[in-house]
């Protein structure tokens, strides 16, 4: 019993020590089209979050992360049609909005919910 416990503790120590070498969480994939984000609801762990933002639409979009009060926490000005952008932002646990602020896009429904846990 004690030996099994010691082996388990040793394995946990190895995994814990190797965690930084294994890389962080997988990037969050999100796609922009006219006039929506897919998926509409995304989640990620608190800390540095990497987004792979793909514009599969026919017009330019941007990528903005806002806090619940509408304060811009991260903004990418332009993602051209057919292009992919990698975006990193560090966030605490909570609910955020992902929006496209190109005139008329938010109003047309280009808003997604980001839940950080």
C-alpha positions as a Markdown table, in Angstrom:
| # | Residue | x | y | z |
|---|---|---|---|---|
| 1 | Unk | 0.0 | 0.0 | 0.0 |
| 2 | Unk | 2.7 | 2.5 | 1.0 |
| 3 | Unk | 4.8 | 1.5 | -2.0 |
| 4 | Unk | 1.8 | 2.1 | -4.4 |
| 5 | Unk | 1.3 | 5.5 | -2.8 |
| 6 | Unk | 5.0 | 6.4 | -3.2 |
| 7 | Unk | 4.9 | 5.3 | -6.9 |
| 8 | Unk | 1.7 | 7.4 | -7.5 |
| 9 | Unk | 3.3 | 10.5 | -5.8 |
| 10 | Unk | 6.5 | 10.0 | -7.9 |
| 11 | Unk | 4.5 | 9.8 | -11.1 |
| 12 | Unk | 2.5 | 12.9 | -10.2 |
| 13 | Unk | 5.8 | 14.7 | -9.5 |
| 14 | Unk | 7.1 | 13.8 | -12.9 |
| 15 | Unk | 4.0 | 14.9 | -14.7 |
| 16 | Unk | 3.9 | 18.2 | -12.7 |
| 17 | Unk | 7.6 | 18.9 | -13.6 |
| 18 | Unk | 7.1 | 18.1 | -17.2 |
| 19 | Unk | 3.9 | 20.2 | -17.6 |
| 20 | Unk | 5.7 | 23.3 | -18.9 |
| 21 | Unk | 7.4 | 21.2 | -21.6 |
| 22 | Unk | 4.1 | 19.9 | -22.8 |
| 23 | Unk | 2.9 | 23.3 | -23.8 |
| 24 | Unk | -0.2 | 25.2 | -22.7 |
| 25 | Unk | -3.8 | 24.5 | -23.6 |
| 26 | Unk | -4.8 | 24.1 | -27.2 |
| 27 | Unk | -5.7 | 27.2 | -29.1 |
| 28 | Unk | -9.3 | 28.2 | -29.2 |
| 29 | Unk | -10.5 | 28.1 | -32.8 |
| 30 | Unk | -13.1 | 30.6 | -33.9 |
| 31 | Unk | -14.4 | 31.5 | -37.4 |
| 32 | Unk | -15.7 | 34.8 | -38.7 |
| 33 | Unk | -18.3 | 34.9 | -41.5 |
| 34 | Unk | -21.1 | 37.3 | -42.4 |
| 35 | Unk | -22.3 | 38.1 | -39.7 |
| 36 | Unk | -21.5 | 35.6 | -37.0 |
| 37 | Unk | -18.8 | 33.9 | -35.0 |
| 38 | Unk | -18.6 | 30.1 | -35.0 |
| 39 | Unk | -18.9 | 28.7 | -32.4 |
| 40 | Unk | -21.2 | 31.3 | -30.7 |
| 41 | Unk | -20.1 | 30.2 | -27.2 |
| 42 | Unk | -16.5 | 29.4 | -26.4 |
| 43 | Unk | -14.7 | 28.6 | -23.2 |
| 44 | Unk | -11.1 | 28.5 | -22.0 |
| 45 | Unk | -9.1 | 28.2 | -18.9 |
| 46 | Unk | -8.0 | 31.4 | -17.1 |
| 47 | Unk | -4.5 | 32.7 | -18.0 |
| 48 | Unk | -3.1 | 33.3 | -21.4 |
| 49 | Unk | -5.5 | 32.2 | -24.1 |
| 50 | Unk | -4.5 | 31.8 | -27.7 |
| 51 | Unk | -7.2 | 32.2 | -30.4 |
| 52 | Unk | -6.9 | 31.0 | -34.0 |
| 53 | Unk | -9.2 | 33.4 | -35.8 |
| 54 | Unk | -10.2 | 32.4 | -39.3 |
| 55 | Unk | -12.1 | 34.8 | -41.6 |
| 56 | Unk | -14.1 | 32.5 | -43.9 |
| 57 | Unk | -16.3 | 35.4 | -45.0 |
| 58 | Unk | -16.1 | 37.6 | -48.0 |
| 59 | Unk | -15.5 | 40.9 | -46.2 |
| 60 | Unk | -13.0 | 42.1 | -43.7 |
| 61 | Unk | -13.7 | 41.5 | -40.0 |
| 62 | Unk | -11.9 | 42.3 | -36.8 |
| 63 | Unk | -11.6 | 40.5 | -33.4 |
| 64 | Unk | -12.3 | 42.3 | -30.2 |
| 65 | Unk | -12.5 | 40.9 | -26.7 |
| 66 | Unk | -14.6 | 43.0 | -24.2 |
| 67 | Unk | -15.2 | 42.8 | -20.5 |
| 68 | Unk | -18.8 | 42.8 | -19.2 |
| 69 | Unk | -18.7 | 46.7 | -19.1 |
| 70 | Unk | -17.7 | 46.9 | -22.8 |
| 71 | Unk | -14.0 | 47.8 | -22.1 |
| 72 | Unk | -11.8 | 46.6 | -24.9 |
| 73 | Unk | -9.2 | 44.1 | -23.6 |
| 74 | Unk | -7.8 | 42.9 | -26.9 |
| 75 | Unk | -8.3 | 44.1 | -30.4 |
| 76 | Unk | -7.1 | 43.0 | -33.8 |
| 77 | Unk | -8.0 | 45.7 | -36.4 |
| 78 | Unk | -8.3 | 43.7 | -39.6 |
| 79 | Unk | -8.5 | 40.1 | -40.6 |
| 80 | Unk | -8.9 | 39.9 | -44.4 |
| 81 | Unk | -11.1 | 37.3 | -46.1 |
| 82 | Unk | -9.4 | 33.9 | -46.3 |
| 83 | Unk | -6.8 | 34.9 | -43.7 |
| 84 | Unk | -6.0 | 33.4 | -40.2 |
| 85 | Unk | -4.8 | 35.4 | -37.3 |
| 86 | Unk | -3.3 | 34.1 | -34.0 |
| 87 | Unk | -4.4 | 36.3 | -31.1 |
| 88 | Unk | -3.2 | 36.0 | -27.4 |
| 89 | Unk | -4.9 | 37.6 | -24.4 |
| 90 | Unk | -4.6 | 37.0 | -20.7 |
| 91 | Unk | -7.9 | 36.8 | -18.9 |
| 92 | Unk | -9.2 | 36.0 | -15.4 |
| 93 | Unk | -12.2 | 33.8 | -14.8 |
| 94 | Unk | -15.5 | 35.4 | -16.0 |
| 95 | Unk | -17.7 | 36.1 | -19.0 |
| 96 | Unk | -16.5 | 38.2 | -21.9 |
| 97 | Unk | -17.8 | 39.2 | -25.3 |
| 98 | Unk | -16.0 | 38.5 | -28.6 |
| 99 | Unk | -17.3 | 41.0 | -31.2 |
| 100 | Unk | -16.6 | 42.4 | -34.6 |
| 101 | Unk | -16.7 | 46.2 | -34.4 |
| 102 | Unk | -16.6 | 46.8 | -38.2 |
| 103 | Unk | -19.5 | 49.2 | -38.6 |
| 104 | Unk | -22.8 | 47.3 | -38.6 |
| 105 | Unk | -21.3 | 43.9 | -37.9 |
| 106 | Unk | -22.0 | 43.8 | -34.1 |
| 107 | Unk | -25.5 | 45.1 | -34.8 |
| 108 | Unk | -26.0 | 42.3 | -37.3 |
| 109 | Unk | -25.3 | 39.8 | -34.6 |
| 110 | Unk | -21.5 | 39.2 | -34.8 |
| 111 | Unk | -21.1 | 38.6 | -31.1 |
| 112 | Unk | -20.0 | 35.5 | -29.3 |
| 113 | Unk | -19.7 | 34.7 | -25.6 |
| 114 | Unk | -16.4 | 33.7 | -24.0 |
| 115 | Unk | -16.5 | 31.9 | -20.7 |
| 116 | Unk | -13.2 | 31.8 | -18.9 |
| 117 | Unk | -13.0 | 29.3 | -16.0 |
